[in-house]
Amino acid sequence: QVQLVESGGGLVQAGGSLRLSCGTSGGTLGSSAMAWFRQAPGNGREFVAAISRGGANTVYADSVKGRFTISRDNAKNMLYLQMGSLNPEDTAVYYCAMKQAYWGAAGTTPGWYDYWGQGTQVTVSS
């Protein structure tokens, strides 16, 4: 079965940067649409960014456009989220998601994805 494991979360000051990683096993990342979601206390799971199977097409939530970059390395079965200009509103648990064996545009809702990682905590202090 597909397994996703996030890493790279931590505590940073406002204005700082973090790079999240998501490694996969038991599936083929290279043929999958991938995404990052986040969930803060009191909120539902919020879309952050998505990327098509080949990496050519990306979609970002308005709240992170210009600050976050989603990318992938299919040869390494890895997904990344480079986060810059972080602010306290970015504090959340960040989740990696996969839509297995999908060749089209990535979705932006949680129910569209097949598999999820356990999440990694990102905390931004002011």
C-alpha positions as CSV (number, residue, x, y, z in Angstrom):
1,Q,0.0,0.0,0.0
2,V,1.0,3.6,-0.5
3,Q,2.8,5.2,2.4
4,L,3.6,8.9,2.7
5,V,5.9,10.4,5.3
6,E,6.4,14.2,5.8
7,S,9.4,15.8,7.3
8,G,11.0,19.3,7.6
9,G,8.5,21.0,9.9
10,G,9.7,23.0,12.9
11,L,9.6,26.3,14.7
12,V,10.7,29.4,12.8
13,Q,10.4,33.2,13.2
14,A,8.1,35.3,11.1
15,G,9.8,36.1,7.8
16,G,11.8,32.8,7.8
17,S,11.7,29.8,5.6
18,L,11.2,26.1,5.8
19,R,11.3,23.3,3.3
20,L,8.9,20.4,3.7
21,S,9.5,17.0,2.2
22,C,7.2,14.1,1.5
23,G,8.6,10.7,0.7
24,T,6.6,7.9,-0.8
25,S,6.7,4.1,-0.9
26,G,4.4,1.4,-2.0
27,G,3.2,3.6,-4.9
28,T,4.5,5.5,-7.9
29,L,4.8,9.2,-7.2
30,G,5.8,9.9,-10.8
31,S,2.4,8.9,-12.1
32,S,0.4,10.7,-9.3
33,A,-0.9,14.1,-8.7
34,M,0.3,15.5,-5.4
35,A,-0.7,18.2,-3.0
36,W,-0.1,19.9,0.3
37,F,-2.9,20.7,2.7
38,R,-2.7,22.2,6.2
39,Q,-4.9,22.3,9.3
40,A,-4.7,24.8,12.1
41,P,-6.5,24.5,15.4
42,G,-10.2,25.2,15.0
43,N,-10.0,25.0,11.2
44,G,-10.7,22.4,8.6
45,R,-8.1,21.0,6.3
46,E,-7.1,23.8,4.0
47,F,-5.7,23.5,0.5
48,V,-2.2,24.9,0.1
49,A,-0.7,23.8,-3.2
50,A,-0.9,21.0,-5.8
51,I,1.2,19.8,-8.7
52,S,0.5,17.7,-11.7
53,R,2.3,14.4,-12.3
54,G,5.0,15.9,-14.5
55,G,5.4,19.0,-12.4
56,A,4.5,21.4,-15.3
57,N,1.2,22.6,-13.8
58,T,0.9,23.9,-10.3
59,V,-2.0,25.4,-8.3
60,Y,-1.7,27.6,-5.1
61,A,-4.1,28.9,-2.6
62,D,-4.3,32.7,-2.7
63,S,-2.9,32.9,0.8
64,V,0.4,31.4,-0.2
65,K,0.9,32.6,-3.8
66,G,4.3,34.2,-4.3
67,R,5.6,32.7,-1.0
68,F,5.4,29.0,-1.4
69,T,6.7,26.7,-4.1
70,I,5.6,23.1,-4.7
71,S,7.9,20.8,-6.6
72,R,8.6,17.2,-7.1
73,D,11.5,14.8,-7.9
74,N,9.9,11.8,-9.4
75,A,13.2,9.9,-9.7
76,K,13.5,10.1,-5.9
77,N,9.8,9.6,-5.1
78,M,9.8,13.0,-3.3
79,L,7.5,15.9,-3.0
80,Y,8.6,19.3,-1.6
81,L,7.1,22.5,-0.4
82,Q,9.4,25.5,-0.1
83,M,7.9,28.0,2.2
84,G,9.2,31.5,2.5
85,S,8.1,34.8,4.1
86,L,6.4,32.8,6.7
87,N,3.9,34.5,9.1
88,P,2.0,33.2,12.1
89,E,-1.0,32.5,10.0
90,D,1.0,29.7,8.3
91,T,1.1,27.8,11.6
92,A,-0.5,24.5,11.1
93,V,0.0,20.8,10.6
94,Y,1.0,20.3,7.0
95,Y,-0.1,17.1,5.2
96,C,1.1,15.5,2.0
97,A,-1.6,14.0,-0.2
98,M,-1.5,11.7,-3.3
99,K,-3.9,10.9,-6.1
100,Q,-2.5,7.7,-7.3
101,A,-2.1,6.9,-11.0
102,Y,-3.7,10.2,-12.1
103,W,-2.5,11.9,-15.2
104,G,-4.5,15.1,-15.3
105,A,-4.7,18.3,-13.3
106,A,-4.4,18.1,-9.6
107,G,-7.5,18.7,-7.4
108,T,-7.8,21.2,-4.6
109,T,-10.2,19.5,-2.2
110,P,-9.2,16.8,0.4
111,G,-11.8,14.3,-0.8
112,W,-10.1,14.2,-4.2
113,Y,-7.0,12.5,-2.8
114,D,-6.4,8.8,-2.1
115,Y,-3.6,8.8,0.4
116,W,-2.3,11.0,3.2
117,G,0.7,11.4,5.3
118,Q,0.6,11.8,9.1
119,G,1.5,15.5,9.0
120,T,4.3,17.6,10.1
121,Q,4.0,20.6,12.5
122,V,5.0,24.1,11.3
123,T,5.0,26.8,13.9
124,V,5.8,30.4,13.0
125,S,6.4,32.8,15.9
126,S,6.1,36.6,15.7
